[in-house]
Amino acid sequence: MFTPDQPPPLKSLGDRLRLIRVELFGEDGVAALAHRLGISARQWSEIESSGPHPSVDLLLRFVELTRADPVWVFIGRGQRYRNSEELSG
């Protein structure tokens, strides 16, 4: 069961990717994130809209860039971001 301060996991990969993008790059940050990932803004928008599944390589670049926890990105469980101790180790 989820508490009010812990919402249920977002259902789709696209929803989770969008949430992180909005948190880190802003509501209008599609182009900035896409540029940093080496893809077009249109491609990223389609991925967020649960269009084509992103490649493993793209997802790895995304979690490296954003410090998102891969488990949370893939299945929506656990912490959204890796902590600094995990990054330095």
C-alpha positions as CSV (number, residue, x, y, z in Angstrom):
1,M,0.0,0.0,0.0
2,F,1.2,3.5,-0.8
3,T,1.1,6.4,1.6
4,P,0.1,9.9,0.5
5,D,3.8,11.0,0.3
6,Q,4.7,8.0,-1.8
7,P,2.5,7.9,-4.9
8,P,2.1,4.6,-6.8
9,P,4.7,3.9,-9.5
10,L,4.1,5.4,-12.9
11,K,2.8,2.7,-15.2
12,S,4.9,3.2,-18.3
13,L,8.5,3.7,-19.0
14,G,7.6,6.8,-21.0
15,D,5.8,8.3,-17.9
16,R,8.9,7.7,-15.7
17,L,11.3,9.1,-18.3
18,R,9.1,12.2,-18.7
19,L,8.9,12.8,-14.9
20,I,12.7,12.8,-14.6
21,R,13.0,15.0,-17.7
22,V,10.6,17.5,-16.3
23,E,12.3,17.5,-12.8
24,L,15.8,18.0,-14.3
25,F,15.2,19.9,-17.6
26,G,11.8,21.5,-17.0
27,E,8.5,21.2,-18.8
28,D,10.0,22.6,-22.0
29,G,13.2,20.7,-21.7
30,V,12.6,18.1,-24.4
31,A,15.1,19.6,-26.9
32,A,17.8,20.2,-24.2
33,L,17.6,16.6,-23.0
34,A,17.4,15.1,-26.5
35,H,20.4,17.2,-27.6
36,R,22.5,15.9,-24.6
37,L,21.4,12.3,-25.5
38,G,22.3,12.8,-29.2
39,I,18.8,12.3,-30.6
40,S,16.1,14.6,-31.9
41,A,13.5,16.2,-29.7
42,R,10.8,14.5,-31.8
43,Q,12.4,11.1,-31.1
44,W,12.5,11.8,-27.3
45,S,8.8,13.0,-27.4
46,E,7.8,9.8,-29.1
47,I,9.6,7.7,-26.5
48,E,7.9,9.7,-23.6
49,S,4.5,9.1,-25.3
50,S,5.1,5.3,-25.1
51,G,6.0,5.1,-28.8
52,P,9.1,3.1,-29.8
53,H,11.0,1.6,-27.0
54,P,14.4,3.3,-26.5
55,S,17.5,1.3,-27.1
56,V,19.5,-0.1,-24.2
57,D,22.3,2.3,-25.1
58,L,20.0,5.3,-25.0
59,L,18.6,4.2,-21.6
60,L,22.1,3.8,-20.3
61,R,23.0,7.3,-21.5
62,F,19.9,8.6,-19.9
63,V,20.5,7.1,-16.4
64,E,24.2,8.2,-16.6
65,L,23.2,11.8,-17.5
66,T,20.4,12.1,-15.0
67,R,21.7,9.9,-12.2
68,A,18.3,8.1,-12.2
69,D,18.2,4.7,-10.6
70,P,18.0,2.2,-13.4
71,V,15.6,-0.1,-11.4
72,W,13.2,2.8,-10.9
73,V,13.4,3.8,-14.6
74,F,12.7,0.2,-15.8
75,I,10.1,-0.9,-13.3
76,G,9.1,2.1,-11.2
77,R,10.2,0.7,-7.8
78,G,12.7,2.0,-5.3
79,Q,14.4,5.4,-5.3
80,R,14.1,7.6,-8.3
81,Y,17.7,8.8,-8.1
82,R,21.0,7.1,-7.2
83,N,22.6,8.5,-4.1
84,S,26.1,10.1,-4.2
85,E,27.7,7.1,-2.4
86,E,26.7,4.8,-5.2
87,L,28.0,7.2,-7.8
88,S,31.5,7.4,-6.2
89,G,31.9,3.7,-5.5
